[in-house]
Each structure stands twice: as structure tokens, then as C-alpha cells.
Amino acid sequence: MSTMIEQVDPPSPVDRLREPIKRLIHMENISGIALIAGAVVAVVLATSPLAGAAERFWETHLAIRVGSIELNESLLDWVNDALMTIFFLVAGLEIKRELVTGDLRNPRQAALPVAAAAGGMVIPAALFFALSRGTDFSGGWGIPMATDIAFAVGILTLLGDRVPTKLKMFLLTLAIVDDLGAILVIAIFYSSSLNLTYLGFAALGLASMALLKQLGIWWTPIYVIIGIGVWLATFESGVHATLAGVACGLLAPAVPRRPGRTSGNAHPDSTVEELKSIIFDTRETRSVADRLINQLHPWSALIIIPLFALGNAGVSVAPSAIAEGAGSVVFRAVVVGLVIGKPVGIVGACFLAVKSGLAVLPRGVNWKHMLGIGFLGGIGFTVSIFISGLAYDSEEVVGNSKIAILLASVAASLLGAVILSKAGIVVEEDSTQPGPAHSGTAQPRRSHSDETVTGETKANVEAMKRSRSKESQAVKPGA
């Protein structure tokens, strides 16, 4: 008896990259649901008789003392300054991975999402500044610049197959570039007066981490200890402490040390040292950045972000509160920046990039899809609320800003979902064929009833059937 066995090719680098992206999309969907749940609970509490109790809870102080160093912060500050560092660490890791192994490595592929992110930051900020110019509130121009990746990807996932897969990849890349822009804005424009001594300590810690990495020292606890030291120094330096997480994330290696290679298979006679070597080599087939993202992302997505929403989204949405907030300059500037500025900036920048030949639309994506993505980019929840707390000291102004962010994010998500659900699925043309598919112009949707089957096509189909029949006979066991 003999059997013909088909050889299975190992997964390509593209396939290996696609799997973590799929897991990330799934996790972002869950994160979006958890984020919405935390925000809804916060809003309900703020609008109920329990508003005072909730506010007192978040103002409760927690002190941690290590030797002569004492940190005495409210629970809300611990969430915003400490736990959110992990959120920004994951953002830094994702940026590093995209720069090294993702779409941002290829200038041609990165051109469109980078242009979209740039337009989606500049236009909303300009509109906010124009509407608030000459007032004490113009410093909040950074609020409408950010896109909430969890919320936006959650909306896309709920739309299911009505949205092209490449559009989800485009949104993820756009949001990662958007995160990088928001991080730079926070570092440059929303940090207090600098203490150069502590900033020097932070830089020394980062340099130590880079040196250890070059020396090939991978003992995790030493990096954790240095990372905590970098966070403390950054916290005392006047630069927002969460940026320490970003810096550490960008230092993490994004290339595996043993790509696709292990030292062998375990067997009953393997020694302890051989087993350790196999475990090490197997683990090192994935990069440090990938492993950290997988380990930290569930904590960030399912615990830290909902806690942030629970502590920061607590504003009353009673009609009287909305009416009062709607009369403020900040409210109008935030709403216009997110609901109008984001789609105009994203779609406008993409249109210019495509028409100039710098980029092309992803296959299967048309301009209706891009408009829908533009509106989803206006969901500026987590980082927008974060920046509003940095931009203003007045609780009233911050409250008006949060109400505007909430209402604008809901409006943007609804508009984006409706447009994307109506956009349809575009037939993806073969990229090897010349024609308008390479001009960035979307191709019209065609139904099967519109296609004419020629004699040549029928002949090709019959030939394929005969070939498959021969292959199926060849794999049957014979004597």
C-alpha cells in the first residue's frame, strides 16, 4: 500500500504577520465593548444621585513609600499616570512592530495611512484653534487630533463582512501613526516645566536598557526594575509619566532572535539542558515586542482602558448639562474638530496622496469606504479625554470638553457605520492587470448576472475539472 502525500509549505512571512493582526483586531473589538461599558457606567453614575460618592472615591489618596521616596496620589491620578503608562507601552510596542515588520516599513504601503493620519491630525487641530482663537481655551487644540483605535475597530468588526479586510488593516495602521502623533504632541506641548536632573536620570535609564539589549542580556526582571526607575524619573521631570512607557516600547526588539528555527524536538531521553534550549529557541522564534504585546494587551484592553473610562468619562449628560456645555467655545470646537475635521482631513489627505501618485487605495476599497473610515477617525475617546485633562485646569472646562468628546464620538461612530454599511464590497481586480485598478480609482461592483461566460472560459473550466479529477485519483491509496 502506498499513499501520495502532499507536502505542506511552511507559512510565509505575510501569513505569520497576518495572524497577530487578526488577534489584535479581535482583541480591539473586545476592548471597544469594555471601553463603552466603562464609559456608560461612568456617565450613569455621574447623572445619578451617586455622583458625589463616585467623585469622592476617585479622589481617595493612595500613598506608596520606598525609602525616602513617597508617591501620594489620588486613585484617579494613579490610573492616569501609572496604569495608562502600560497602555502607552503597548502603543509604543505596536509602533515599533509596524516600523520594523509591518506596513510602515514599506514607504509605498505606508504612504496612504501616514497621509491619512497627518491630515486627520492637522485639520481638526486647525479648526479647533480657529474656533477658539483669541480665547483662553485655544490650548486644547490637541484634543480632536486623536483616534480611539479600540472604539473604531470595534465598530468595523460589528459590520462584519460588509467591510473589506484591507480596510481594517488600513484603520489599524492609521491609528498607530495617529498614536505616534498624539504622543509627540503630549511630549512637546502638554508637559509642564522640565526638571533637567530627573530628565537626565530617565535618559540614563533608557540608555542602560539599550546597552543591555546590545549585550544580549534578556533577564526580564532587570528591565522591569529599570523601567520603573525610568517612569519615576519621568514623573518627577515634568514630562508626562506615560511617555516613559512609549520610550520603553520603542526600545523593544521587534525582530525574532531565532526566526523560524528551533534546536530540535523533545524526546524521552532529552536532558534538562536540552529541554531548556528547546524552550528558549522556541520562545525566541517570536520577537520581544510580539511577546510583550500578547502579554500586556489583554490587561490594557480589558482592565486599564475600562478603568480609565470609568474614572474620566464621568460627566452628566442630562439635557441641562448638555445645553449648558453646548454654549461653550470648547464644546463647539471639539465637536467640529472631531465630526467635521477628522473626515475632511483623512479623506482629503488620501485624495491628494492618490492623485499625486504617492499612494493607491487598497484593493477592494472605494472612496465611500474612505469617507466612512474618516468619520470613524472622529471617535476620539481615550486619548482625547486624556489630553483634555492636560490642557485645562478648570473642572468646568474639562467637563464641557468631555461632554463634547462623548457626543462627537457617538455621532462620528453612527455616521461612519451607516456610510460603511452602504458602501458595499468592491470586486478586487487582479493587480497584475493594467488599467484603472492601479490609479487608485475604485472599480465598480459587478454581479455574476452581468458577466458573460465565453466559449474560452467554458473550455478553461472543463480543463480545470479534468485536472482536479486526475489529482483526486492520484492521491487514492493503491496496491
Beta strands, then each sheet from edge to edge (+ up, - down):
strand 1: 61-66
strand 2: 69-74
sheet 1: 1+ 2-
end
